[in-house]
Amino acid sequence: MPRPFRFGVSLLTSAPAAEWRARCRRAEELGYDVILVPDHLGMVAPFPALVAAAEAEAEATERPRLGTFVLNAGFWNPTLLAREVTTTHDLTGGRLELGLGTGYVQAEHDTAGLPFGSPGERIDHLRHTIEELERLLDPAECRVPLLLGGNGDRMLRLTAEHADIAAFAGASLEPGSTTGKLAPVDAAEFGQRVARYREFATGREKPAELNLLIQVVAVTDDPAGALRPLLDRRPDLTLEQVLDLPVFLVGTLDEITAKVRALRDRYGFSYLTVLEPYMEAFAPVAAELRRNPLVTPAVPLLGSPHE
């Protein structure tokens, strides 16, 4: 039996209290299971935003979980982070989900006056942070699900060892970029990365939940028109190649829901996150998937680890 779907939305922009709470309530009204916040300079401060989101939900219901997507471990001292996690867990009624990553935007570290380090050094720091949190947090009093994500083998191995939720972005940092510019990986490489994670996770007692960050959502009868700005920027890609990207959901409602079911059936992705600009567009997809979660997928995906 496949794992039930969960849907999250990452709210990116800060706002006055009333507007922030209204936005969180709107996410709840649309049926999102998790309200998430990032950890980038120029966006919301993660922990105050989550506490405010919990206050917003207390005015309506307490259904959505609240999560970081994801904290940049390089910004945080593990001991101080444990304090933030414990307090936020308590103030949100135990609804916190903790997402952690290595950080990938060198310019943000430069602005903050923090060392960026090599990829290996950043992974080492992330591992140290995870191990310290496991030591400092009492699971009987502060049991917080851990989400980790990455593409490289070391990150996938770390995720397989520690994460309750394994997250995939379906994108990689463009070579030489210091500003965090990402480019989507093709379906074949994506499938290889998921398969590699499964190799590392073979000995797990309990399978992790698999999360996928969706980059673009457009419910439309004209996918070529919706994707024209991207195709103009990337003349090396055809429309068919872009539509095949796992992190692009573009097409009719039936086509998109079929693709999401295929992502779950072929890769195991049951937890999807969309970015704030696509919160309204994705809501009908989520509603349809909840009404008919087990319909056989009709959209082929390339690069599947089962092919």
C-alpha positions in Angstrom: 0.0 0.0 0.0 1.5 3.3 -1.0 2.2 6.0 1.6 -0.6 8.6 1.7 0.1 12.0 0.1 1.2 15.0 2.1 1.5 18.5 0.6 3.6 21.4 1.9 3.9 25.0 0.9 7.1 27.1 1.5 6.2 30.7 2.4 9.0 32.9 1.3 8.3 36.5 2.0 8.0 38.3 5.3 4.9 40.4 6.1 3.3 42.2 9.0 1.6 40.0 11.5 -2.0 40.2 10.3 -0.9 39.6 6.7 1.4 36.7 7.7 -1.4 35.0 9.7 -3.9 35.5 6.9 -1.5 33.8 4.4 -1.0 30.9 6.8 -4.8 30.5 7.2 -5.1 30.6 3.5 -2.6 27.7 3.1 -4.7 25.8 5.7 -7.9 26.5 3.9 -6.4 25.2 0.6 -5.6 21.9 2.4 -1.9 22.0 2.8 -0.6 19.6 5.4 2.6 21.5 6.2 3.5 25.2 6.3 7.2 25.6 5.6 9.7 28.5 5.7 13.2 28.7 4.2 16.5 29.9 5.7 17.9 32.5 3.3 18.9 36.1 3.9 16.2 38.5 2.7 13.4 36.0 3.5 11.5 35.3 6.7 13.4 34.5 9.9 12.5 30.8 10.3 11.6 30.3 14.0 9.6 33.5 14.7 7.7 32.9 11.5 6.7 29.4 12.5 5.6 30.5 15.9 3.5 33.2 14.3 2.1 30.6 11.9 1.0 28.5 14.9 -0.7 31.5 16.4 -2.5 31.9 13.1 -3.7 28.3 13.1 -4.9 28.6 16.7 -7.5 31.0 15.4 -8.8 28.4 13.0 -7.5 24.8 13.5 -4.3 23.1 14.5 -4.1 20.7 11.6 -1.0 21.8 9.6 2.5 20.8 10.7 5.2 23.5 10.6 8.7 23.1 9.2 12.0 24.6 8.1 12.8 24.0 4.5 15.6 23.9 5.1 17.8 25.5 7.7 21.3 26.3 6.5 23.5 24.4 9.1 26.3 26.9 8.5 24.3 29.7 10.0 23.7 27.8 13.3 25.7 26.8 16.3 24.3 23.3 17.3 23.8 24.1 21.0 21.9 27.4 20.3 19.9 25.6 17.5 18.8 23.0 20.0 17.4 25.8 22.2 15.5 27.3 19.2 14.2 23.8 18.3 13.0 23.0 21.8 11.3 26.4 22.3 9.6 26.3 18.8 8.5 22.7 19.4 6.8 23.8 22.6 5.3 27.0 21.3 3.8 25.3 18.3 2.2 22.5 20.2 4.7 19.8 19.1 4.0 20.4 15.4 7.6 21.3 14.3 9.4 19.4 11.6 13.1 20.3 11.3 14.6 20.5 7.8 18.4 20.8 7.7 20.9 21.3 4.8 24.5 22.2 4.2 23.7 25.7 2.7 24.7 26.4 -0.9 24.6 30.2 -1.4 28.2 31.4 -0.8 27.1 35.1 -1.2 24.9 34.8 1.9 27.8 33.5 4.0 29.9 36.4 2.7 27.3 38.9 3.6 26.9 37.4 7.1 30.7 37.2 7.6 30.5 33.5 8.0 32.9 30.9 6.5 31.5 29.0 3.6 33.8 26.1 3.4 34.2 23.3 0.8 31.4 20.9 0.1 33.1 18.3 2.3 33.5 20.8 5.2 29.8 21.8 5.0 28.7 18.2 5.1 31.0 17.6 8.1 29.4 20.5 9.9 25.9 19.3 9.0 26.8 15.8 10.4 28.2 17.4 13.6 25.0 19.5 13.9 22.8 16.4 13.6 24.8 14.4 16.1 24.7 17.3 18.6 21.0 17.7 18.2 20.5 14.0 18.7 22.6 14.3 21.9 20.9 17.5 23.2 17.3 16.9 22.4 15.3 14.6 24.7 13.2 12.5 22.4 10.6 11.9 25.2 10.0 15.7 25.4 11.0 17.0 22.0 10.5 14.4 19.3 11.0 16.4 16.1 11.0 14.7 12.7 14.2 15.4 10.7 14.2 16.2 7.0 17.5 16.2 5.1 18.1 16.7 1.5 20.9 16.7 -1.1 22.2 15.1 -4.3 25.7 14.0 -3.7 26.7 10.6 -2.4 27.8 11.9 1.0 24.6 13.8 1.5 22.5 10.9 0.4 24.3 8.6 2.8 23.9 11.0 5.7 20.2 11.3 4.8 19.8 7.5 4.7 21.4 7.3 8.2 19.5 10.0 10.0 16.5 11.4 8.2 12.8 10.7 8.9 12.1 12.5 5.6 14.5 12.4 2.6 14.1 15.5 0.4 15.1 15.9 -3.2 15.2 19.2 -5.0 15.6 17.8 -8.5 18.1 20.6 -9.2 21.8 21.2 -8.8 24.0 24.3 -8.3 25.2 25.8 -11.6 29.0 25.5 -11.7 30.8 28.6 -10.4 27.6 30.2 -9.0 28.0 32.1 -5.7 24.4 33.3 -5.6 22.8 29.9 -5.4 21.6 29.7 -9.0 20.1 26.2 -9.6 19.4 24.3 -12.8 17.0 21.3 -12.9 18.6 17.9 -13.4 17.2 15.7 -16.2 14.9 12.8 -15.5 17.6 10.2 -16.0 20.0 11.8 -13.5 17.2 12.3 -11.1 16.3 8.7 -11.2 19.9 7.7 -10.6 20.1 9.9 -7.5 16.9 8.4 -6.1 18.3 4.9 -6.8 21.5 5.8 -5.1 19.7 6.9 -2.0 17.8 3.6 -1.9 21.1 1.8 -2.0 22.3 3.7 1.1 19.0 3.2 2.8 18.8 -0.6 2.3 19.5 -1.4 6.0 17.0 1.1 7.5 14.5 -0.4 10.0 11.8 2.0 8.9 11.7 3.6 5.4 11.9 7.4 5.3 9.2 9.5 3.8 10.3 10.9 0.4 9.8 14.6 -0.3 10.1 16.4 -3.7 10.4 20.2 -4.1 8.3 21.2 -7.1 9.8 24.2 -9.0 6.9 25.1 -11.3 3.2 24.5 -11.3 0.8 25.6 -14.1 -2.6 24.0 -14.7 -3.1 24.8 -18.4 -4.2 23.5 -21.8 -1.2 25.4 -23.3 2.0 24.1 -21.7 4.2 25.6 -24.5 2.8 29.0 -23.7 3.2 28.6 -19.9 6.8 27.4 -20.4 7.8 29.9 -23.1 10.0 32.1 -20.8 12.0 29.1 -19.7 12.3 27.7 -23.2 13.5 31.1 -24.4 16.2 31.1 -21.7 17.2 27.5 -22.3 17.2 26.9 -26.1 19.1 23.6 -25.4 15.9 22.1 -24.0 12.8 21.0 -25.9 9.3 21.3 -24.6 9.1 17.6 -24.2 12.3 17.5 -22.1 11.0 20.3 -19.8 7.6 18.5 -19.4 9.5 15.4 -18.4 11.4 17.1 -15.6 10.0 15.6 -12.3 10.0 19.1 -10.6 7.9 20.7 -13.3 4.1 20.1 -13.1 2.6 21.7 -16.2 -0.4 20.6 -18.1 -4.1 19.9 -17.6 -5.4 18.9 -14.1 -5.6 15.3 -15.2 -2.1 15.3 -16.7 -0.6 16.8 -13.6 -2.4 14.5 -11.1 -1.3 11.5 -13.2 2.3 12.7 -13.2 2.2 13.1 -9.4 0.8 9.6 -8.9 3.6 8.3 -11.2 6.2 10.1 -9.1 4.9 8.2 -6.0 4.5 4.9 -7.7 7.9 4.9 -9.5 10.1 6.8 -7.2 8.2 6.8 -3.8 7.5 10.5 -3.5 4.4 10.9 -1.3 5.3 14.3 0.2 5.4 17.2 -2.3 6.4 20.8 -1.5 5.5 23.8 -3.7 6.8 27.3 -3.5 4.6 30.2 -2.3 3.9 31.6 -5.9 2.3 28.3 -6.8 0.2 27.8 -3.6 -3.1 28.6 -5.3 -2.3 26.8 -8.6 -1.4 23.5 -6.9 -4.4 23.4 -4.6 -6.8 21.8 -7.1 -4.1 19.2 -7.8 -3.9 18.3 -4.1 -7.7 18.2 -3.8 -8.0 15.8 -6.8 -5.2 13.6 -5.5 -7.0 13.3 -2.1 -10.3 12.4 -3.8 -8.7 9.8 -6.1 -5.2 8.9 -4.6 -4.8 5.4 -6.1 -5.7 5.9 -9.8 -3.2 4.1 -12.0 -0.8 6.7 -13.5 -0.8 7.2 -17.2 2.2 9.6 -17.6 5.5 7.9 -18.4 8.6 9.2 -16.5 12.1 8.7 -17.8 15.0 7.8 -15.6 13.0 5.7 -13.2 15.1 3.5 -10.9 12.8 0.6 -11.8 13.4 0.8 -15.5 
